[in-house]
């Protein structure tokens, strides 16, 4: 599978992996901050951005797609940074192919199965847009607003709204594949051990990493450290981009 990507900078390779409903631009601020020191790759995961679509959303399959991408770029060792679902992909890569991963940074997600469905209203809004002929961004925004209360979430989703090849408008991510695979996306089935340097970044107000997850994190990632970005939620890198970039650079040795 060919993954769409962007690269900037030079030096040791760093790979940035976005989360659910996102694309490679989501971590652009971090990419720009790191490009002064590293060769930074941003990828669109399967079913997102301009990458191919795949009904298999498992973390085995998604991490396999990352391995194929790294092989195509002749990268044998890479530092990986992933946010949310992308953080799970990054963890899967590190556990399954530890020799590939130089260092690992996981942003606001834990290696656990989440029981609470957190995106039902988002899917309701997105599915509603599919039954309507959309001619503008405002059409999509008005439909999403009937289902989603948070204007910030709506604006985030609309970043992936664009004119399609057929001339109509729609979302770049594959709504059906993500909806049908949502339980798999929320799950975690992988075991193993990655002993490389690992940093878990938590949004101070986010519910995604909890004290009860500490045991799972330490079992799989025995050299993990944690850092809380205060007064931020799940989108810590968007809420405090300078702070997050500074913490990452310090962890990687260029702070």
CORHUZI-V331950 format. One record per pair of residues at least 24 apart in sequence whose C-alpha atoms are under 10 Angstrom apart, sorted by sequence separation. I is the first residue (numbers start at 1). J is the second residue. D is the distance in Angstrom with one decimal. If there is no record, write none. Layout:
# CORHUZI-V331950
i=I j=J d=D
i=I j=J d=D
This chain:
# CORHUZI-V331950
i=7 j=31 d=8.9
i=8 j=32 d=8.0
i=9 j=33 d=9.9
i=10 j=34 d=9.8
i=11 j=35 d=8.6
i=13 j=37 d=9.6
i=14 j=38 d=6.6
i=15 j=39 d=8.6
i=16 j=40 d=7.4
i=17 j=41 d=8.8
i=18 j=42 d=8.2
i=21 j=45 d=9.7
i=23 j=47 d=9.6
i=24 j=48 d=8.8
i=25 j=49 d=9.1
i=62 j=86 d=9.3
i=65 j=89 d=9.9
i=66 j=90 d=8.9
i=76 j=100 d=5.9
i=77 j=101 d=5.6
i=78 j=102 d=5.2
i=79 j=103 d=4.7
i=80 j=104 d=5.1
i=81 j=105 d=4.6
i=82 j=106 d=5.3
i=83 j=107 d=4.5
i=84 j=108 d=5.8
i=85 j=109 d=7.4
i=87 j=111 d=8.8
i=88 j=112 d=9.1
i=123 j=147 d=8.8
i=124 j=148 d=8.5
i=137 j=161 d=7.1
i=193 j=217 d=10.0
i=194 j=218 d=10.0
i=197 j=221 d=8.5
i=198 j=222 d=8.5
i=199 j=223 d=8.5
i=200 j=224 d=7.0
i=201 j=225 d=8.7
i=202 j=226 d=7.5
i=203 j=227 d=8.8
i=204 j=228 d=5.6
i=205 j=229 d=8.8
i=206 j=230 d=9.8
i=6 j=31 d=9.8
i=9 j=34 d=8.0
i=10 j=35 d=6.9
i=11 j=36 d=8.9
i=12 j=37 d=8.0
i=13 j=38 d=5.9
i=14 j=39 d=6.1
i=15 j=40 d=6.0
i=16 j=41 d=6.2
i=17 j=42 d=6.5
i=18 j=43 d=7.7
i=19 j=44 d=9.5
i=20 j=45 d=9.0
i=22 j=47 d=9.8
i=23 j=48 d=6.0
i=24 j=49 d=7.3
i=63 j=88 d=9.1
i=64 j=89 d=9.4
i=75 j=100 d=8.4
i=76 j=101 d=8.5
i=77 j=102 d=5.8
i=78 j=103 d=7.3
i=79 j=104 d=5.9
i=80 j=105 d=6.3
i=81 j=106 d=6.0
i=82 j=107 d=6.0
i=83 j=108 d=6.4
i=84 j=109 d=5.1
i=85 j=110 d=9.6
i=121 j=146 d=9.5
i=122 j=147 d=7.0
i=123 j=148 d=9.4
i=136 j=161 d=9.3
i=137 j=162 d=8.0
i=191 j=216 d=9.7
i=193 j=218 d=9.4
i=194 j=219 d=9.3
i=195 j=220 d=8.2
i=196 j=221 d=7.8
i=197 j=222 d=8.9
i=198 j=223 d=6.1
i=199 j=224 d=5.5
i=200 j=225 d=6.2
i=201 j=226 d=6.0
i=202 j=227 d=6.3
i=203 j=228 d=5.9
i=204 j=229 d=5.4
i=205 j=230 d=7.3
i=206 j=231 d=9.1
i=208 j=233 d=9.2
i=209 j=234 d=9.6
i=8 j=34 d=9.3
i=9 j=35 d=4.3
i=10 j=36 d=7.7
i=11 j=37 d=6.4
i=12 j=38 d=5.2
i=13 j=39 d=4.7
i=14 j=40 d=4.8
i=15 j=41 d=4.8
i=16 j=42 d=4.9
i=17 j=43 d=6.2
i=18 j=44 d=7.4
i=19 j=45 d=8.5
i=21 j=47 d=8.8
i=22 j=48 d=6.6
i=23 j=49 d=5.0
i=24 j=50 d=9.4
i=43 j=69 d=9.0
i=59 j=85 d=9.1
i=62 j=88 d=9.6
i=63 j=89 d=5.6
i=67 j=93 d=7.8
i=76 j=102 d=9.5
i=77 j=103 d=9.2
i=78 j=104 d=8.9
i=79 j=105 d=8.0
i=80 j=106 d=8.3
i=81 j=107 d=7.5
i=82 j=108 d=9.0
i=83 j=109 d=7.2
i=84 j=110 d=8.4
i=121 j=147 d=5.7
i=122 j=148 d=6.2
i=136 j=162 d=8.9
i=137 j=163 d=9.6
i=193 j=219 d=7.2
i=194 j=220 d=6.2
i=195 j=221 d=5.9
i=196 j=222 d=8.4
i=197 j=223 d=5.7
i=198 j=224 d=4.5
i=199 j=225 d=4.9
i=200 j=226 d=4.7
i=201 j=227 d=5.0
i=202 j=228 d=4.8
i=203 j=229 d=5.1
i=204 j=230 d=4.5
i=205 j=231 d=6.1
i=206 j=232 d=7.1
i=207 j=233 d=8.1
i=208 j=234 d=7.3
i=225 j=251 d=9.7
i=8 j=35 d=6.1
i=9 j=36 d=6.2
i=10 j=37 d=6.9
i=11 j=38 d=4.4
i=12 j=39 d=5.7
i=13 j=40 d=5.8
i=14 j=41 d=6.1
i=15 j=42 d=6.0
i=16 j=43 d=6.8
i=17 j=44 d=7.5
i=18 j=45 d=7.4
i=20 j=47 d=9.5
i=21 j=48 d=6.7
i=22 j=49 d=7.3
i=23 j=50 d=8.3
i=59 j=86 d=9.5
i=62 j=89 d=6.4
i=63 j=90 d=7.3
i=66 j=93 d=7.8
i=82 j=109 d=9.1
i=120 j=147 d=9.4
i=121 j=148 d=5.8
i=122 j=149 d=9.6
i=136 j=163 d=8.9
i=192 j=219 d=8.5
i=193 j=220 d=4.6
i=194 j=221 d=5.2
i=195 j=222 d=5.9
i=196 j=223 d=6.4
i=197 j=224 d=6.4
i=198 j=225 d=6.2
i=199 j=226 d=5.6
i=200 j=227 d=6.3
i=201 j=228 d=5.9
i=202 j=229 d=6.1
i=203 j=230 d=6.5
i=204 j=231 d=5.5
i=205 j=232 d=5.5
i=206 j=233 d=4.4
i=207 j=234 d=7.8
i=7 j=35 d=9.0
i=8 j=36 d=9.1
i=9 j=37 d=7.1
i=10 j=38 d=5.0
i=11 j=39 d=5.0
i=12 j=40 d=8.3
i=13 j=41 d=7.3
i=14 j=42 d=8.6
i=15 j=43 d=7.7
i=16 j=44 d=9.5
i=17 j=45 d=7.4
i=20 j=48 d=8.2
i=21 j=49 d=8.7
i=23 j=51 d=9.3
i=61 j=89 d=9.2
i=62 j=90 d=9.4
i=63 j=91 d=8.8
i=64 j=92 d=9.3
i=65 j=93 d=9.9
i=120 j=148 d=9.5
i=121 j=149 d=8.8
i=135 j=163 d=9.0
i=191 j=219 d=9.0
i=192 j=220 d=6.0
i=193 j=221 d=6.0
i=194 j=222 d=7.3
i=195 j=223 d=5.8
i=196 j=224 d=8.2
i=197 j=225 d=8.1
i=198 j=226 d=8.5
i=199 j=227 d=7.4
i=200 j=228 d=8.4
i=201 j=229 d=7.1
i=202 j=230 d=8.5
i=203 j=231 d=7.2
i=204 j=232 d=5.3
i=205 j=233 d=4.8
i=206 j=234 d=5.1
i=9 j=38 d=5.7
i=10 j=39 d=4.0
i=11 j=40 d=8.6
i=19 j=48 d=9.4
i=41 j=70 d=9.9
i=59 j=88 d=7.1
i=60 j=89 d=8.2
i=63 j=92 d=6.2
i=64 j=93 d=7.8
i=119 j=148 d=9.6
i=125 j=154 d=9.4
i=134 j=163 d=9.8
i=140 j=169 d=9.0
i=191 j=220 d=6.9
i=192 j=221 d=8.8
i=193 j=222 d=7.6
i=194 j=223 d=8.1
i=195 j=224 d=8.3
i=203 j=232 d=4.9
i=204 j=233 d=6.3
i=205 j=234 d=7.6
i=206 j=235 d=8.6
i=8 j=38 d=8.3
i=9 j=39 d=4.4
i=10 j=40 d=7.5
i=18 j=48 d=9.4
i=59 j=89 d=5.7
i=62 j=92 d=8.6
i=63 j=93 d=5.3
i=67 j=97 d=8.6
i=70 j=100 d=9.0
i=139 j=169 d=9.7
i=140 j=170 d=8.3
i=190 j=220 d=9.3
i=193 j=223 d=9.9
i=194 j=224 d=9.3
i=202 j=232 d=8.5
i=203 j=233 d=4.8
i=204 j=234 d=8.5
i=206 j=236 d=8.8
i=8 j=39 d=5.8
i=9 j=40 d=6.1
i=58 j=89 d=9.0
i=59 j=90 d=9.0
i=61 j=92 d=9.7
i=62 j=93 d=8.8
i=63 j=94 d=9.1
i=122 j=153 d=8.4
i=126 j=157 d=9.0
i=140 j=171 d=9.3
i=202 j=233 d=8.3
i=203 j=234 d=5.6
i=205 j=236 d=9.4
i=7 j=39 d=6.9
i=8 j=40 d=5.4
i=9 j=41 d=9.0
i=59 j=91 d=9.0
i=60 j=92 d=6.9
i=64 j=96 d=9.4
i=122 j=154 d=8.5
i=135 j=167 d=9.6
i=136 j=168 d=9.2
i=137 j=169 d=8.1
i=202 j=234 d=7.8
i=203 j=235 d=7.4
i=204 j=236 d=8.5
i=7 j=40 d=5.5
i=8 j=41 d=6.8
i=59 j=92 d=6.2
i=60 j=93 d=8.2
i=63 j=96 d=8.4
i=64 j=97 d=9.7
i=67 j=100 d=8.6
i=135 j=168 d=6.9
i=136 j=169 d=6.9
i=137 j=170 d=8.9
i=202 j=235 d=9.7
i=203 j=236 d=5.4
i=6 j=40 d=8.1
i=7 j=41 d=4.5
i=8 j=42 d=8.9
i=58 j=92 d=9.9
i=59 j=93 d=8.4
i=63 j=97 d=9.2
i=134 j=168 d=7.1
i=135 j=169 d=6.1
i=136 j=170 d=9.1
i=202 j=236 d=7.7
i=203 j=237 d=8.9
i=6 j=41 d=5.7
i=7 j=42 d=6.4
i=122 j=157 d=8.9
i=133 j=168 d=7.9
i=134 j=169 d=5.7
i=135 j=170 d=8.9
i=201 j=236 d=8.7
i=5 j=41 d=6.7
i=6 j=42 d=5.2
i=7 j=43 d=8.9
i=60 j=96 d=8.4
i=133 j=169 d=8.0
i=134 j=170 d=7.1
i=201 j=237 d=9.7
i=203 j=239 d=9.5
i=5 j=42 d=5.4
i=6 j=43 d=6.6
i=41 j=78 d=9.9
i=133 j=170 d=9.1
i=203 j=240 d=9.8
i=4 j=42 d=8.5
i=5 j=43 d=4.3
i=6 j=44 d=9.0
i=40 j=78 d=9.8
i=3 j=42 d=9.9
i=4 j=43 d=5.8
i=5 j=44 d=6.2
i=39 j=78 d=9.9
i=40 j=79 d=9.5
i=41 j=80 d=9.6
i=42 j=81 d=9.8
i=3 j=43 d=6.5
i=4 j=44 d=5.4
i=5 j=45 d=9.2
i=40 j=80 d=9.9
i=45 j=85 d=9.9
i=130 j=170 d=7.9
i=3 j=44 d=6.2
i=4 j=45 d=8.0
i=38 j=79 d=9.9
i=45 j=86 d=8.1
i=129 j=170 d=8.1
i=130 j=171 d=9.3
i=203 j=244 d=9.9
i=2 j=44 d=9.9
i=3 j=45 d=6.7
i=4 j=46 d=9.0
i=129 j=171 d=9.2
i=2 j=45 d=9.9
i=3 j=46 d=7.1
i=201 j=244 d=8.4
i=2 j=46 d=9.0
i=3 j=47 d=9.9
i=4 j=48 d=9.3
i=5 j=49 d=9.5
i=45 j=89 d=9.3
i=126 j=170 d=9.7
i=1 j=46 d=8.5
i=3 j=48 d=9.6
i=4 j=49 d=7.7
i=5 j=50 d=8.7
i=126 j=171 d=8.6
i=130 j=175 d=8.9
i=3 j=49 d=9.4
i=4 j=50 d=5.8
i=5 j=51 d=8.5
i=130 j=176 d=9.9
i=201 j=247 d=8.9
i=3 j=50 d=7.8
i=4 j=51 d=5.0
i=201 j=248 d=9.0
i=2 j=50 d=9.8
i=3 j=51 d=4.9
i=4 j=52 d=8.3
i=127 j=175 d=7.2
i=199 j=247 d=9.8
i=2 j=51 d=6.8
i=3 j=52 d=7.0
i=17 j=66 d=9.4
i=126 j=175 d=7.0
i=127 j=176 d=8.2
i=199 j=248 d=8.5
i=1 j=51 d=8.4
i=2 j=52 d=7.1
i=126 j=176 d=9.6
i=1 j=52 d=7.1
i=15 j=66 d=9.5
i=30 j=81 d=9.7
i=1 j=53 d=9.3
i=123 j=175 d=7.7
i=127 j=179 d=9.0
i=199 j=251 d=7.7
i=1 j=54 d=9.4
i=123 j=176 d=9.3
i=126 j=179 d=9.7
i=198 j=251 d=9.0
i=199 j=252 d=9.7
i=27 j=81 d=9.5
i=197 j=251 d=9.0
i=198 j=252 d=10.0
i=15 j=70 d=9.2
i=27 j=82 d=9.0
i=123 j=178 d=9.0
i=124 j=179 d=9.7
i=197 j=252 d=9.2
i=27 j=83 d=8.5
i=123 j=179 d=6.8
i=26 j=83 d=9.4
i=122 j=179 d=10.0
i=120 j=179 d=9.1
i=123 j=182 d=9.8
i=119 j=179 d=9.5
i=3 j=65 d=7.5
i=13 j=75 d=7.6
i=120 j=182 d=9.6
i=1 j=64 d=9.2
i=2 j=65 d=8.0
i=3 j=66 d=8.0
i=12 j=75 d=9.7
i=13 j=76 d=9.5
i=14 j=77 d=9.1
i=15 j=78 d=6.8
i=16 j=79 d=8.7
i=17 j=80 d=7.7
i=18 j=81 d=8.8
i=19 j=82 d=7.5
i=20 j=83 d=9.0
i=22 j=85 d=9.7
i=119 j=182 d=8.9
i=1 j=65 d=6.3
i=2 j=66 d=9.5
i=5 j=69 d=9.2
i=13 j=77 d=7.6
i=14 j=78 d=5.6
i=15 j=79 d=6.2
i=16 j=80 d=6.2
i=17 j=81 d=6.2
i=18 j=82 d=6.1
i=19 j=83 d=5.4
i=20 j=84 d=7.2
i=21 j=85 d=9.4
i=22 j=86 d=9.5
i=1 j=66 d=9.1
i=3 j=68 d=8.8
i=4 j=69 d=9.2
i=12 j=77 d=8.6
i=13 j=78 d=5.3
i=14 j=79 d=4.7
i=15 j=80 d=4.8
i=16 j=81 d=4.9
i=17 j=82 d=4.5
i=18 j=83 d=5.5
i=19 j=84 d=5.0
i=20 j=85 d=5.6
i=117 j=182 d=8.8
i=2 j=68 d=8.0
i=3 j=69 d=6.5
i=12 j=78 d=7.4
i=13 j=79 d=6.5
i=14 j=80 d=5.8
i=15 j=81 d=6.1
i=16 j=82 d=5.8
i=17 j=83 d=6.5
i=18 j=84 d=7.4
i=19 j=85 d=4.5
i=20 j=86 d=7.4
i=117 j=183 d=8.3
i=1 j=68 d=7.2
i=2 j=69 d=6.9
i=12 j=79 d=8.3
i=13 j=80 d=8.8
i=14 j=81 d=7.5
i=15 j=82 d=8.2
i=16 j=83 d=8.3
i=17 j=84 d=9.0
i=18 j=85 d=7.2
i=19 j=86 d=4.6
i=1 j=69 d=7.9
i=17 j=85 d=8.5
i=18 j=86 d=4.9
i=19 j=87 d=7.4
i=115 j=183 d=9.1
i=118 j=186 d=9.1
i=3 j=72 d=10.0
i=17 j=86 d=4.9
i=18 j=87 d=7.8
i=19 j=88 d=9.0
i=114 j=183 d=9.0
i=117 j=186 d=7.9
i=2 j=72 d=8.9
i=16 j=86 d=8.3
i=17 j=87 d=7.1
i=19 j=89 d=9.2
i=113 j=183 d=9.0
i=116 j=186 d=8.7
i=16 j=87 d=9.4
i=17 j=88 d=9.5
i=18 j=89 d=9.4
i=113 j=184 d=8.9
i=114 j=185 d=9.2
i=115 j=186 d=7.6
i=17 j=89 d=7.8
i=18 j=90 d=9.9
i=113 j=185 d=8.8
i=114 j=186 d=5.5
i=115 j=187 d=8.2
i=17 j=90 d=7.4
i=113 j=186 d=5.8
i=114 j=187 d=6.2
i=16 j=90 d=9.0
i=112 j=186 d=8.2
i=113 j=187 d=4.0
i=114 j=188 d=8.3
i=15 j=90 d=9.2
i=111 j=186 d=9.9
i=112 j=187 d=6.6
i=113 j=188 d=4.9
i=111 j=187 d=8.6
i=112 j=188 d=5.2
i=113 j=189 d=7.9
i=111 j=188 d=6.2
i=112 j=189 d=8.0
i=110 j=188 d=9.2
i=111 j=189 d=8.6
i=112 j=190 d=9.3
i=111 j=190 d=8.3
i=111 j=191 d=9.3
i=15 j=101 d=9.9
i=14 j=101 d=9.7
i=14 j=102 d=9.1
i=19 j=107 d=9.7
i=13 j=102 d=9.4
i=14 j=103 d=9.1
i=15 j=104 d=9.8
i=16 j=105 d=9.5
i=17 j=106 d=9.8
i=18 j=107 d=9.9
i=12 j=102 d=9.8
i=14 j=104 d=9.8
i=104 j=194 d=9.2
i=110 j=200 d=8.5
i=103 j=194 d=9.7
i=104 j=195 d=9.9
i=109 j=200 d=8.1
i=103 j=195 d=9.4
i=104 j=196 d=7.3
i=105 j=197 d=8.5
i=106 j=198 d=7.7
i=107 j=199 d=8.3
i=108 j=200 d=7.0
i=109 j=201 d=8.4
i=110 j=202 d=9.6
i=101 j=194 d=8.9
i=103 j=196 d=5.8
i=104 j=197 d=6.4
i=105 j=198 d=5.7
i=106 j=199 d=6.2
i=107 j=200 d=5.9
i=108 j=201 d=5.7
i=109 j=202 d=7.7
i=96 j=190 d=8.5
i=98 j=192 d=9.6
i=102 j=196 d=6.8
i=103 j=197 d=5.2
i=104 j=198 d=4.7
i=105 j=199 d=4.7
i=106 j=200 d=4.8
i=107 j=201 d=4.7
i=108 j=202 d=4.6
i=109 j=203 d=9.6
i=114 j=208 d=8.6
i=95 j=190 d=7.8
i=96 j=191 d=8.6
i=98 j=193 d=8.2
i=99 j=194 d=9.1
i=101 j=196 d=7.7
i=102 j=197 d=7.8
i=103 j=198 d=6.0
i=104 j=199 d=6.4
i=105 j=200 d=5.9
i=106 j=201 d=6.2
i=107 j=202 d=6.3
i=108 j=203 d=6.2
i=89 j=185 d=9.8
i=92 j=188 d=9.3
i=95 j=191 d=7.2
i=96 j=192 d=7.4
i=98 j=194 d=5.9
i=101 j=197 d=9.5
i=102 j=198 d=9.5
i=103 j=199 d=8.5
i=104 j=200 d=8.5
i=105 j=201 d=7.4
i=106 j=202 d=8.7
i=107 j=203 d=8.2
i=108 j=204 d=9.4
i=112 j=208 d=9.8
i=88 j=185 d=8.8
i=92 j=189 d=9.6
i=95 j=192 d=5.6
i=96 j=193 d=8.6
i=97 j=194 d=8.7
i=98 j=195 d=8.0
i=99 j=196 d=9.3
i=109 j=206 d=9.6
i=112 j=209 d=9.5
i=88 j=186 d=9.5
i=92 j=190 d=7.0
i=94 j=192 d=9.2
i=95 j=193 d=5.7
i=96 j=194 d=8.5
i=98 j=196 d=7.9
i=108 j=206 d=7.6
i=109 j=207 d=9.1
i=110 j=208 d=6.9
i=111 j=209 d=9.3
i=20 j=119 d=9.9
i=88 j=187 d=9.6
i=91 j=190 d=9.2
i=92 j=191 d=8.8
i=94 j=193 d=8.3
i=95 j=194 d=5.3
i=108 j=207 d=8.7
i=109 j=208 d=5.5
i=110 j=209 d=5.7
i=85 j=185 d=7.2
i=88 j=188 d=8.3
i=92 j=192 d=9.4
i=94 j=194 d=6.0
i=95 j=195 d=9.1
i=108 j=208 d=6.0
i=109 j=209 d=5.8
i=110 j=210 d=8.3
i=21 j=122 d=9.8
i=85 j=186 d=8.3
i=93 j=194 d=9.6
i=94 j=195 d=9.1
i=107 j=208 d=9.7
i=108 j=209 d=6.2
i=109 j=210 d=9.4
i=112 j=213 d=7.4
i=91 j=193 d=9.9
i=92 j=194 d=9.7
i=94 j=196 d=8.6
i=107 j=209 d=9.5
i=108 j=210 d=9.9
i=111 j=213 d=7.9
i=91 j=194 d=8.5
i=110 j=213 d=6.7
i=111 j=214 d=9.8
i=94 j=198 d=9.9
i=109 j=213 d=9.8
i=110 j=214 d=8.7
i=112 j=216 d=7.4
i=111 j=216 d=6.8
i=112 j=217 d=8.7
i=110 j=216 d=8.1
i=111 j=217 d=6.6
i=91 j=198 d=9.8
i=110 j=217 d=7.0
i=111 j=220 d=8.3
i=49 j=159 d=9.8
i=50 j=160 d=9.8
i=111 j=221 d=9.8
i=49 j=160 d=6.9
i=48 j=160 d=8.4
i=49 j=161 d=9.7
i=87 j=200 d=9.4
i=81 j=198 d=9.9
i=104 j=221 d=9.6
i=79 j=197 d=9.8
i=80 j=198 d=9.7
i=81 j=199 d=9.3
i=83 j=201 d=9.2
i=106 j=224 d=9.9
i=53 j=172 d=9.9
i=55 j=174 d=9.1
i=79 j=198 d=9.9
i=81 j=200 d=9.9
i=105 j=224 d=9.2
i=53 j=173 d=8.2
i=54 j=174 d=8.6
i=57 j=177 d=7.6
i=104 j=224 d=8.9
i=105 j=225 d=9.5
i=106 j=226 d=9.5
i=107 j=227 d=9.8
i=108 j=228 d=9.3
i=51 j=172 d=9.1
i=52 j=173 d=9.5
i=53 j=174 d=6.7
i=55 j=176 d=8.5
i=56 j=177 d=7.8
i=57 j=178 d=7.3
i=105 j=226 d=9.8
i=108 j=229 d=9.9
i=49 j=171 d=8.8
i=50 j=172 d=6.9
i=51 j=173 d=8.9
i=52 j=174 d=9.3
i=55 j=177 d=5.1
i=56 j=178 d=9.3
i=48 j=171 d=9.1
i=49 j=172 d=5.3
i=50 j=173 d=8.2
i=54 j=177 d=7.1
i=55 j=178 d=7.9
i=57 j=180 d=9.1
i=58 j=181 d=7.9
i=48 j=172 d=6.1
i=49 j=173 d=5.9
i=53 j=177 d=7.8
i=54 j=178 d=9.4
i=55 j=179 d=10.0
i=56 j=180 d=9.6
i=57 j=181 d=6.0
i=58 j=182 d=9.7
i=84 j=208 d=8.6
i=47 j=172 d=7.9
i=48 j=173 d=4.2
i=49 j=174 d=9.1
i=53 j=178 d=9.8
i=55 j=180 d=8.1
i=56 j=181 d=7.4
i=57 j=182 d=8.3
i=58 j=183 d=9.8
i=59 j=184 d=8.3
i=95 j=220 d=7.7
i=108 j=233 d=8.8
i=109 j=234 d=8.7
i=47 j=173 d=5.2
i=48 j=174 d=6.7
i=55 j=181 d=7.4
i=57 j=183 d=9.8
i=58 j=184 d=6.1
i=59 j=185 d=7.7
i=94 j=220 d=9.8
i=95 j=221 d=8.6
i=108 j=234 d=6.2
i=46 j=173 d=8.6
i=47 j=174 d=5.1
i=48 j=175 d=9.4
i=57 j=184 d=7.0
i=58 j=185 d=6.7
i=94 j=221 d=9.3
i=107 j=234 d=8.5
i=108 j=235 d=8.3
i=45 j=173 d=9.5
i=46 j=174 d=8.9
i=47 j=175 d=8.2
i=56 j=184 d=9.1
i=57 j=185 d=6.8
i=58 j=186 d=9.9
i=59 j=187 d=9.2
i=107 j=235 d=9.0
i=108 j=236 d=8.0
i=44 j=173 d=9.7
i=47 j=176 d=9.5
i=58 j=187 d=8.9
i=59 j=188 d=8.1
i=60 j=189 d=9.4
i=91 j=220 d=9.1
i=107 j=236 d=8.2
i=108 j=237 d=9.9
i=26 j=156 d=9.1
i=47 j=177 d=7.3
i=48 j=178 d=9.5
i=58 j=188 d=9.1
i=59 j=189 d=8.7
i=60 j=190 d=8.5
i=91 j=221 d=9.0
i=107 j=237 d=8.5
i=46 j=177 d=9.9
i=47 j=178 d=7.5
i=58 j=189 d=9.4
i=59 j=190 d=8.5
i=26 j=159 d=9.2
i=22 j=156 d=7.8
i=25 j=159 d=9.2
i=21 j=156 d=8.3
i=22 j=157 d=7.5
i=25 j=160 d=9.9
i=21 j=157 d=6.6
i=22 j=158 d=9.9
i=23 j=159 d=8.7
i=20 j=157 d=9.9
i=21 j=158 d=9.7
i=22 j=159 d=8.0
i=23 j=160 d=7.5
i=107 j=244 d=9.6
i=21 j=159 d=9.3
i=22 j=160 d=7.1
i=21 j=160 d=7.7
i=105 j=248 d=7.9
i=105 j=251 d=9.0
i=105 j=252 d=9.4
i=103 j=251 d=9.5
i=104 j=252 d=9.5
i=23 j=172 d=9.0
i=103 j=252 d=8.0
i=21 j=171 d=9.3
i=22 j=172 d=9.3
i=23 j=173 d=8.5
i=84 j=234 d=8.0
i=21 j=172 d=8.9
i=22 j=173 d=7.9
i=83 j=234 d=9.0
i=84 j=235 d=9.0
i=21 j=173 d=6.4
i=83 j=235 d=8.7
i=20 j=173 d=9.1
i=21 j=174 d=8.8
i=83 j=236 d=9.5
i=21 j=175 d=8.8
i=83 j=237 d=8.9
i=21 j=178 d=8.6
i=20 j=178 d=8.5
i=20 j=182 d=9.9
i=20 j=185 d=8.8
i=81 j=248 d=9.2
i=79 j=252 d=8.8
i=30 j=237 d=7.7
i=29 j=237 d=8.0
i=30 j=238 d=9.6
i=33 j=241 d=9.5
i=26 j=235 d=10.0
i=28 j=237 d=9.8
i=29 j=238 d=8.2
i=33 j=242 d=8.6
i=27 j=237 d=7.6
i=28 j=238 d=9.8
i=26 j=237 d=9.0
i=27 j=238 d=8.4
i=30 j=241 d=7.2
i=34 j=245 d=7.7
i=26 j=238 d=8.4
i=29 j=241 d=6.7
i=30 j=242 d=8.5
i=33 j=245 d=6.5
i=34 j=246 d=9.5
i=37 j=249 d=9.1
i=28 j=241 d=9.9
i=29 j=242 d=8.5
i=32 j=245 d=9.4
i=33 j=246 d=8.5
i=27 j=241 d=9.4
i=30 j=244 d=7.9
i=31 j=245 d=8.9
i=34 j=248 d=8.7
i=29 j=244 d=9.7
i=30 j=245 d=5.6
i=33 j=248 d=9.6
i=34 j=249 d=7.1
i=29 j=245 d=7.9
i=30 j=246 d=9.2
i=33 j=249 d=8.4
i=37 j=253 d=10.0
i=38 j=254 d=10.0
i=37 j=254 d=7.6
i=30 j=248 d=8.6
i=34 j=252 d=9.8
i=36 j=254 d=9.8
i=30 j=249 d=9.4
i=34 j=254 d=8.9
